[in-house]
Amino acid sequence: MDRKKAFTPHLEDVKRKTENIITAVIRDSKYEATQVQNWVDKITHECIDYLQQVNDDFKYVVSVIIMEKKTGGFHLFSTCYWDCDQDGTVTARYDNPGLHVLVTIFGITLD
């Protein structure tokens, strides 16, 4: 396996950078439905820009969920059928008193 063609060695760095992106975009914002699309667009574009710098030989999927923090629970599940040695997924979470943010990134090799 060519490590340069694998996403798995980048998982920790991608998670850390994604958490930093979320924090920079959301900061201490309160949930505002009118702002959600702007936040999602900014987080998504900044993640994709960063991921292309990491390695542009992958296909990336970036999913962003922003929810108002209420008393109800929230569960998110995903599964993939892929090459576990090369492909990978990262989930970054951010919470503040008013909202939850979950960003899931899938990195899939093109080989």
Backbone hydrogen bonds, N-H to C=O, Kabsch-Sander energy under -0.5 kcal/mol:
donor,donor_aa,acceptor,acceptor_aa,energy
3,R,1,M,-0.7
5,K,2,D,-1.8
6,A,3,R,-1.3
7,F,86,Q,-3.7
8,T,86,Q,-0.9
10,H,7,F,-2.1
11,L,8,T,-1.3
14,V,10,H,-2.8
15,K,11,L,-2.4
16,R,12,E,-2.5
17,K,13,D,-2.6
18,T,14,V,-2.5
19,E,15,K,-2.5
20,N,16,R,-2.0
21,I,17,K,-2.4
22,I,18,T,-2.6
23,T,19,E,-2.4
24,A,20,N,-2.3
25,V,21,I,-2.2
26,I,22,I,-3.0
27,R,22,I,-0.5
27,R,23,T,-1.9
29,S,26,I,-2.3
35,Q,32,E,-2.2
36,V,32,E,-1.0
36,V,33,A,-0.5
37,Q,33,A,-0.5
39,W,35,Q,-2.5
40,V,36,V,-2.9
41,D,37,Q,-2.6
42,K,38,N,-2.4
43,I,39,W,-2.8
44,T,40,V,-2.7
45,H,41,D,-2.6
46,E,42,K,-2.4
47,C,43,I,-2.3
48,I,44,T,-2.6
49,D,45,H,-2.6
50,Y,46,E,-2.1
51,L,47,C,-3.0
52,Q,48,I,-2.3
53,Q,49,D,-1.0
53,Q,50,Y,-0.6
54,V,50,Y,-1.8
55,N,51,L,-2.3
58,F,55,N,-0.6
59,K,108,I,-3.0
61,V,106,F,-1.9
63,S,61,V,-0.5
63,S,104,T,-2.9
65,I,102,L,-2.7
67,M,100,H,-2.4
69,K,98,G,-2.4
70,K,68,E,-0.6
82,W,80,C,-0.6
84,C,82,W,-0.9
86,Q,83,D,-1.2
87,D,83,D,-3.1
88,G,107,G,-2.2
90,V,105,I,-2.4
92,A,103,V,-2.8
94,Y,101,V,-2.4
96,N,99,L,-2.1
99,L,96,N,-0.5
100,H,67,M,-2.8
101,V,94,Y,-2.6
102,L,65,I,-2.5
103,V,92,A,-2.7
104,T,63,S,-2.6
105,I,90,V,-3.0
106,F,61,V,-2.6
107,G,88,G,-3.0
108,I,59,K,-2.9
108,I,106,F,-0.5
110,L,57,D,-1.0
